[in-house]
Amino acid sequence: MTRKVKLSFTQILNMNVGFFGIQYSFGLQQSAVNPIYDFLGASPHEIPLLNLAGPMTGLIVQPIIGAMSDKTWSPKWGRRKPYFLVGALLCSLALFIYPFSSSLWMAAGLLWILDAGNNTAMEPYRAFIADTLDEEQQPLGFQMQSFFTGLGQTLANLSLFIFPMIFVGMTGKLPTWVFASFFLGAVMSIGTIWWSMRKTEEVPPTDEEIAKIKAEPLNLLSPFKDIISAIGSMPKVMWQLAAVYLFQWYALFCYWQNSSKSVALSVWGATPADNPEAYGEAVSWTGLVNGWYNIVTFLTAFLLVRFAKKHGAKMVHFACLLLAAAGFLAFPHIANKTMLFVAITGFGIGWASMMGIPYLMVVNDIPKERYGVYMGVINMMIVIPMIFQNLSFGYILKNYLGNDPRQAITFAGVLLIISALLTLRIRTSKAQG
């Protein structure tokens, strides 16, 4: 086995800078895409289906890319880096074109391309950490990704608040600030990936691993065989995590799809249809609120590393999910727009845990030579609940929650409580438990 060299804090930071660009793009998707759909005339119950791109591309792309990267090695390009680069190029292209969407379905189609690029770039990043860092440094590596998740999404959400003040008016069917935010995202995506690729060397496979790669070369069917094999022999702890993720990620999509409309109703008493101007103010303010929860995320990410080492990853994730649930339950009942920052702080702490801590629960039970495919399988656990949400929540919202986005946020809070309780059932390895 190739010996892993201890990296400095700066080296671990540099290797994760690319994650910042990826998460800036995801921040735009979470906070800007649904308002764009509203501006283009989407009905509330259509939004979940229009968001199907993210989970579907995640379900298809990430496990395949993970399995492919496990069987890839180039002395010049490495194992994971080629996928970073291709994904970033695709993502940047989609971000640049997106503001020119002239119809609802053009925007929806471009979202599929954007998500495919993001997933291609992001999937190998989890395996990159596991490949490069030893068990002692893996908590810092995974939480560094959580830090950059918070920072990238913070800047994306702040652009939704600041750019409307600078770039006023409309360009075509969309506000001019949309163009500025998405153009900046296009530059961030490719620029940060380039930085990480330039600053970080991959750990070469051992002679035995290279021999195995040559003996089992990539072909059309090999990624699918590897995925099926990985699921069939999946460690028990990953099945337990899947139960947590079912409720956790369903809840998060409920929040992201409905946060702007909830704020518009609770603070401005407006909807996109009856008062577009007030709704536009609500979208900008929600961008600021979401920017705050991401600030909380990058401020608390490294603190969670210390707590996880002292109290165990499971208990940290349990506590963080409860804090996030409390924030969601309070959120739709707040009429003072400033108090929204207090409520969403709980979700900021929860988001810091969600983006890093669960990987610590399972990484020591995953075979090292299959890091890529198993990180893809973990992403399947994320996107399957999202697909279920996109297919089912429109019906639930319309028939049981009165098409009221405030009720959707409350519903998300209840689901997070369930996911917190299921976290207690996880039996982690001694090293990270």
Secondary structure as the mmCIF struct_conf table of DSSP 4:
data_model
#
loop_
_struct_conf.conf_type_id
_struct_conf.id
_struct_conf.beg_label_comp_id
_struct_conf.beg_label_asym_id
_struct_conf.beg_label_seq_id
_struct_conf.end_label_comp_id
_struct_conf.end_label_asym_id
_struct_conf.end_label_seq_id
HELX_LH_PP_P HELX_LH_PP_P1 THR A 2 LYS A 6
HELX_RH_AL_P HELX_RH_AL_P1 PHE A 9 LEU A 28
HELX_RH_PI_P HELX_RH_PI_P1 GLN A 29 VAL A 33
HELX_RH_AL_P HELX_RH_AL_P2 ASN A 34 PHE A 39
TURN_TY1_P TURN_TY1_P1 LEU A 40 GLY A 41
HELX_RH_3T_P HELX_RH_3T_P1 PRO A 44 GLU A 46
HELX_RH_AL_P HELX_RH_AL_P3 ILE A 47 LEU A 50
TURN_TY1_P TURN_TY1_P2 ASN A 51 LEU A 52
HELX_RH_AL_P HELX_RH_AL_P4 ALA A 53 ASP A 70
TURN_TY1_P TURN_TY1_P3 LYS A 71 LYS A 71
STRN STRN1 SER A 74 SER A 74
TURN_TY1_P TURN_TY1_P4 PRO A 75 TRP A 77
STRN STRN2 GLY A 78 GLY A 78
BEND BEND1 ARG A 79 ARG A 80
HELX_RH_AL_P HELX_RH_AL_P5 LYS A 81 ILE A 97
HELX_RH_3T_P HELX_RH_3T_P2 TYR A 98 PHE A 100
BEND BEND2 SER A 103 SER A 103
HELX_RH_AL_P HELX_RH_AL_P6 LEU A 104 THR A 132
BEND BEND3 LEU A 133 LEU A 133
TURN_TY1_P TURN_TY1_P5 GLU A 135 GLN A 137
HELX_RH_AL_P HELX_RH_AL_P7 GLN A 138 ILE A 166
BEND BEND4 PHE A 167 PHE A 167
BEND BEND5 GLY A 169 GLY A 169
STRN STRN3 MET A 170 THR A 171
TURN_TY1_P TURN_TY1_P6 GLY A 172 LYS A 173
STRN STRN4 LEU A 174 PRO A 175
HELX_RH_AL_P HELX_RH_AL_P8 THR A 176 LYS A 199
HELX_LH_PP_P HELX_LH_PP_P2 GLU A 201 THR A 206
HELX_RH_AL_P HELX_RH_AL_P9 ASP A 207 ALA A 215
BEND BEND6 GLU A 216 GLU A 216
BEND BEND7 LEU A 220 LEU A 221
HELX_RH_AL_P HELX_RH_AL_P10 SER A 222 GLY A 232
TURN_TY1_P TURN_TY1_P7 SER A 233 SER A 233
HELX_RH_AL_P HELX_RH_AL_P11 LYS A 236 VAL A 263
HELX_RH_PI_P HELX_RH_PI_P2 ALA A 264 TRP A 268
TURN_TY1_P TURN_TY1_P8 PRO A 272 ASP A 274
HELX_RH_AL_P HELX_RH_AL_P12 PRO A 276 HIS A 311
HELX_RH_AL_P HELX_RH_AL_P13 ALA A 313 ALA A 330
HELX_RH_3T_P HELX_RH_3T_P3 PHE A 331 HIS A 333
BEND BEND8 ASN A 336 ASN A 336
HELX_RH_3T_P HELX_RH_3T_P4 LYS A 337 MET A 339
HELX_RH_AL_P HELX_RH_AL_P14 LEU A 340 MET A 354
TURN_TY1_P TURN_TY1_P9 MET A 355 GLY A 356
HELX_RH_AL_P HELX_RH_AL_P15 ILE A 357 VAL A 362
HELX_RH_3T_P HELX_RH_3T_P5 VAL A 363 ASP A 365
BEND BEND9 ILE A 366 ILE A 366
HELX_RH_3T_P HELX_RH_3T_P6 LYS A 368 ARG A 370
HELX_RH_AL_P HELX_RH_AL_P16 TYR A 371 ASN A 399
TURN_TY1_P TURN_TY1_P10 TYR A 400 TYR A 400
BEND BEND10 LEU A 401 LEU A 401
TURN_TY1_P TURN_TY1_P11 GLY A 402 ASN A 403
HELX_RH_AL_P HELX_RH_AL_P17 PRO A 405 THR A 423
TURN_TY1_P TURN_TY1_P12 LEU A 424 ARG A 425
TURN_TY1_P TURN_TY1_P13 LYS A 430 GLN A 432
#
